[in-house]
Amino acid sequence: MNIIFKIDTWQEIYYSLKNNKLRTFLTMIGVGWGMFLFVALLGAAKGMENGFDKVFSGFATNSIFLWAQNTSIPYDGFPKGRKMDLHLSDLDLLPQKIKQIDYISPQSSRGKFGTPGESFSRNGKNATYTLTGDFPVGNRISEKKLIYGRYLNDADISGNKNVAVIGEEVYKNFFDAKKNEDPIGKSINVKGIFFNVIGVFRVKKTGGPDNDQSAFIPFSTYSKMYNAGDKVGFFAIVSKPDADLSIVEDQVKEELKKKYNVSPEDTNAFGSFNLGKEFGKLTGFLTGMQILTIVVGSLTILAGVIAISNILLITVKERTKEIGIRRALGAKPAEVRNQILLESVVITLTSGVLGFVFGIFLLMIIDLITKNQDSFPFYNPTVNYAQVFGAMMIMVILGLVIGMIPAQRAVKIRPIEALRSE
């Protein structure tokens, strides 16, 4: 199109838009607002996705938490209401029977699931915190962010060592955090037993299965303290990446019912929480938000482009005499058509770019406000530039297509009739 490279063409577009400033501005608002909304919502949806990814970073989301309860159906000579227990021996049975299990982390705890916490003390200070007996594999379920020392290892388990990894709140209560006192190697008293501190961890304020007001000790030491033998409070079961977690959950309960003589129809003997299922709902919600964003933004942009077409129709009517003069002076129909189409594309593209710039600016402000807000699951709102570029291209194409309506109206104007018009 040679018309694009003619300076006269751009001068005509400039004067046309300049002479109708208010109309041009109101027209541009429609498309600009659509692109602004598209970018802002797309970035906000991505910010939420990044925020939840940050919350669950270091955490095995394809996991099931399973614990023992009471039977609700009499079975094989056993009465209803029989108390069930999980045992360390189940660690060998379940992966052997269910190949989709990746690994299992057994834990026992005081202060979780409605149980009372344990008494901690040091240098005359006393407090009650959650105490958990754990294996090293437990850190794969929910990775602790260590600010001092290390986590439990196999030597701690095999040696029944009196060592503890404490939460940051426990550290602040019993040590001088203002002076950055190093707690490693120093002791705290738990239930009358002295434990050497080997690590301090911090938990994100956005949540998770653990908190800063807790401590982890070797599972073997915990069992001796409470004379629990090989009983386990609960299992965290992680499936292989390609496994259906709901099926694994059902199979685990089925195998445990067989082992402990529980009715296959008993749904109360073993309780569970399928984190993978809940996480799937969350990711589905975020995906739905992104789709809704694209739909809403696209429809808004389409409405704006249609408004441009309507405005250009009015413009063509007002410029009837001008178009007639151009035709009388030898302007070809294609030149008149391309002139109107170019105006449509210029307005559409300029509006889209401005909407994009303001949308990015808003996301930058939101990012600054939420950057250090760990209590709010929102982080680094960004946009997929490929999606924005695609929306921009579609917007320009729509501008061309819809611009054909006023362009064809302009082409149909006959020079003699135009010159007669008032």
N, C-alpha and C positions, 0 to 999 in steps of 0.2 A: 504494500500500500504506500504509494509515493506521497499521499496526502499527509502521512505521519511526519515526513521529513520537511514539509513546507512550513516556514515560519509564519506565513499568513494564517495557516490552520490554527496554530497555537495562540496567535493573537486574537482570533475570533472567539476561541473557547474562553480565553481570559476575559475578554470584554463581555461576553455573554454571562459568565458567572459573576463578574464584577457588578454588572447592572442589575443583578437579582441576588444581592448578598443575603438577605434574610431567607429567601426561598432556598437558595443553595445551602445555607447553613442548616436549616431545618431538614433538608433532604439528606444531608450528610450524617446528621445525628442518628437516623435510623440504621444505616449500615455500620457506622462507627460503634454504636451501642451494641449491635449484634456481635461484632468482632471483639469488643471489650468484654462482653458477657462470656463469650466463647473462651477467651484466653483466661479470664479470671476464674471461671468455674473449673476449667480443665486444670489449671494450676492448683486450685484449692483441693480438688479431688486427689491430685498427685501428692500434695502436701500431707493429706490424711493417710494415704497409702504409705508414704515414707515414714510418717509418725508411728504407725502401727508396726512397721518393719523394725523401727528403732526400739520400740517397746519390747518386741519379741525376739530381738537379736540375741543370739547366744542361748536361745531356748528351743528345745525340741518340740515343734508344734505338731508333729505327727505322733503324738503320745496319748496314752490312756492312763488314768489314775484309777487303781482298783484296790478295794479294801473289803474286809470280811464283816458281815453283819450277823443276823439271826435267821434261821430257817423259818419259813412261813407255812410249810406243808410237812406233815409226818411222812417219813419214808424209811423203808427197809428196817423197821423196828425202832427207829429213832423218833422221838417226839417232836412236835412243833415247838419252835422257839429255841432250838439248840444253837448255842453260840459257836460261830465259826472262827477259825484263825487261819492266817497265812503263815507259811514256814519257808525257811531258806531252801529246803529240799525242792520247793516248787520252781526254783530258779533253773534246775536241771530238767525238770519235766516239761515245762511250757515251751521252751525253744526247741526241744526234741520233737514234740508233738505238732507244734505250729511253726512251720518253716518261714512264715512271713514276719516273725519277730526278729528284730535286729538286736536289741539288748534290753535287759531289765535292770532297773535300779530299785533295790529294796530300801525302805526307810522305816524308822520308828520315831515317834515324836511325842513330846509333852508340850501342850500349848497350841496344837492344831486340831481342827475338827471338833471344837467344843471341849477339848480336854484342858485341864488347868496347866499353867506353865510351871516352870521350875524356879527355885530360889537361887539367885546368884549373889555373891558378896565379895567385897575387897576393901581392905583398909577401913572397915566400919560402915561402908555403904552397902545397902541391900536393895535388891530389885528382883522382880519376877519377869523372866523372859522365856521364849520358846527354846526348847532344847531338842535337837534332832540327832539321832544316830544314823550315820550315812556311810556309804562306800565311795571310793574315788570316782566311780562311774556316775554318781549323783551329780557331779559337776558338768556332765555332758547333757543332763536333762535341763538344768538351769545354770548356765555358766555364771559364776560369781566374779564380779569385778574387784580384784584384790588391790587394796591400797597399801597393805603391809603383808609381807611373808608369802605363804603358800597355802594350798588346800591339802586335804587329807591324801595320803598315799597308801600303797599296799602294806608297807612296813608298819604303819600306824595300826592297821587292822590286825595283821598277824601278831603284832606285839602287844595288843590290848593296851595301847599307850593312853595315858591321861593327857591328851592334847586337845586343843579346841581352836576352831576358826570362828571368830566372833563378828557380829554385825557392827556397823559403824556407830549406831546408837549405844550399843553395849560398851564399845570403846570409849565414847565420849563421856559416859557415866562413870567409868572406873579409872580412866586415865586422863592426863592433862592434855586434851586435844589442842588447846590454844597454844601450847608450847611444842606441839607436834611430838609428844612423848612416844618413843618407840616401845610398843607393848610386847614385841617378840621376845620370847624367853621368860617373860614375867607371868605370874600365876593369878588365876581367879578361882574362887571357891564355888563349886556347884554341888549342892546337896551334901555339903560337908566334905567334899573331895576336891583336892587341889588339881587344877588343870593348867598346863603351860600353854600360853597363847602362841600359836604358830602362824596365824594369819588374821587379817581384818578385811572384811568385804563391804562393798557398798551396793545397794539395790536401787534401781531407777524408781523415782517417785510415782511413775505411771502405773505401777502395779507389778503383778507377777506372783508366783506361788510362795516366794520367800519375802522376808522383810528384814530391815536393819536391826530389829529388836529380837534377835535370835542368835543361836550358836550351834555349830556342828561339831560333833565328836565322833570318833570311830564307832561303827555299828557294834563291834565286838565289846567295846568298853561300855556302851549304852546297855547292851543285853546283860552284862554282869551287874551293872548298877541296879537294874530293876529285876534281876533274876528272871529274865524273859526266855532263856534258853534260845531256841532257834525261831521263835515267833517273830513275825514281821508286821509292822503297823499297816503299811500299804506298799503296793508296787507301782512304779512308774514304768510303763511298758512302751517302748518305742518300736514302731513297725519299720519295715524296709520301705524305701521311697515309693515303690510301685504297688504297695499293698493297699487293699481296701480296709481302712481302719475299723469300720463298723463290723466287718466280717471277723477281723482279728479279735475284736472285743467280745463278740458272741462265742467264738471258738475258745477263748481263754476261760470264760465262765463255764462253758460246757465241759472242758477238761477238769477244772477244779471240782465241779459237781460230781463227776465220775470218781475222782480220787477220794473225796470226802463223803461219799454216799448221800448226796443231796438229790432230791427229786428234779428231773429235767424241767418240770414246769415251775419250779420255785424261782421267782424273780427277785426275792428279797435276800437270799443268802449272801450274795456278793454285790456290793455297790460299785459303781464306776462313774467316771467323768471322762467323756471323750473330747479331749481338747482339740484334736484334729477336726472333728465335726463342727465345733463352735468356731474354730479359726476359718474353716471353709465358708461358714455363713458370713463371717466378717469380710473375707476377700470377695465373696459374691456381692455383698452390699457395696463395696468399693468399686467393683467392676460396673455394677448397675449405675452408680453415681456418675462414672465416666461416660457411660453410654447416654444417660439422661442429659449430661452436659453437652455432648456433641449434638444431640437432637434439638435441645432448647436453643443452643447457640446457632445452629444451622437454620432453624425456622425463623429466628430473629433476623438473621442476615438476609434470608429470602424476603421477609416482609420489608426490610429496608430497601432491597434492590427493586422490589415492585413499586415502592414509593418513588424511587428515582424515575421509573418508567412513567408514572403518572405526572410527575413534575415536568418531564421532558415533553409529554404530550401538550401540556399547557404552554410550554415554551415554544414549541413548534407552531401552535395556533397564534401566539403573539408575534411570531417572526414570519408570518405568512407573506407579508409584502417583501421582506428582506430576501426570503427564499425565492420569491417570484422574480425579483430583480436579478438575482444570481443566475437563475435558469434562463432569463431573457438575454443575459450577457454571455451565455454559452456554457454554463456549468452543467456537467453531465449528471444524470440521476445518481450514478454510483458515488460521485463526489459529495452530493448532498447527503446521501445515506451514510457514507463513511464519516462525515462531519458529526452527525448526530450520534452515531455509534461511539465515536471517539470521546465525545462529551460524556456519554454514559459510563465508559470505562474509566475516564479520568476521575469522575466523581466517586465511582465505586471503589477504585483502588486507593485514592487519597483517604477516603473515609475508613477503609479497612486498615490501612497503615497507622492512622491516628488511633483507631480503637486498639490495635495491637500494642502500640507504644504505651498508651495509658494503662492497658491491662498488665503489661510487664512491670510498669512503675508501681501499680497497686500490689502486685505479688512481692516486689522488693520491700515495700513498707511492711507487709504482713510478715515476711521472713524476719525482718529486723525486730518486730514486736515479739514474735514467738520463738526466737532463736534459742534462748536459754530457759524456756518454760518447759521443764521436764515433766511437770504435772499435767501438761496438755499434749495429747497425741497428735502433734502437727509439726512437720519438719521439712524444710527445704522445698517450698512449693515451686515446681518447675513445669514447663510445658514441653510437649513433644513438638519440636519445630517442623517435623515432617507433616504432622497433623495440621498445624497452623498454615504451612505453605499450601497444603492440599485445600484447606478451607479458602485461602486467598485465591487460588486458581479457580475453584468452583465459583467463587464470588464474581470474579472477572468474567467467566464464561456466562454466568447468569446475567451479568450486566450487559453482555453482548446480545444474548438471546432476547432478553426483555427489552433492550434498547431497540430491537428491530421493529417494535410496534410503532413508536414515534418516528423512527427513521422511514418506515414505509409510508406513514402518513405524510411526511415531508416530501417524499418522492412523488406522491400522487398529486401534489399541488401543481396546477397548471399556471404558467406565467401570466396569461391574460387575466384569469380569474383572481390571481394573487394581486395583480396591480390595480384591479378594480376594488379590492377589499379595503375597508376603512380600518 
